[in-house]
């Protein structure tokens, strides 16, 4: 993996705008991990994909994740900081290729969902429809009393058991951050999704950068590529000269 230049990150932002979060994740990784074929990146499990995205986030914006949330007990607004290293610690580096589950009369062999599986989901479809779609893609074979059963015919509780097993086998796919409210001492876990977190940051960064390009291009007559080629420090120094 390599760090992305300002011009490349701006390009990713522009291309990603029209796409779903799962597709944005693939666009980002395809550029940063250009030594790995994109077909291979698309087959990474969600946890493995997210480990790569966390590493890229660290290279791009640093090792600290800062966010705000509302305490569910007392409605106090609080800021929290998490180290990427702490999130990564939940990662399971030895992922099994296939998993087995025996639940009541059912024996199911399945694999973990990949970034490509998520990219094929319809953002407009219901959660249930997308859940069934994922199950159909990830179940390799299911049997009940010796006869083969289609993934869509599995009872809901077997589907839920498969989802639980997937989460356990690929813990980084479903990161929960433990929070504590300084006001009322309430503690609770909050889900953390690196794809949407990183995208919100890239979106804010891109808007800020375009404003900077506009200011510098207007003041000095430079082209966009010339402004983007400046280091952030040099860009800032010129901005301060024109905006005293
Ligand atoms: Zn509270």
Boltz pocket constraint, residues with backbone or C-beta under 6 A from the ligand:
constraints:
  - pocket:
      binder: B
      contacts: [[A, 71], [A, 72], [A, 73], [A, 74], [A, 75], [A, 76], [A, 181], [A, 182], [A, 183], [A, 184], [A, 185], [A, 186]]
      max_distance: 6.0
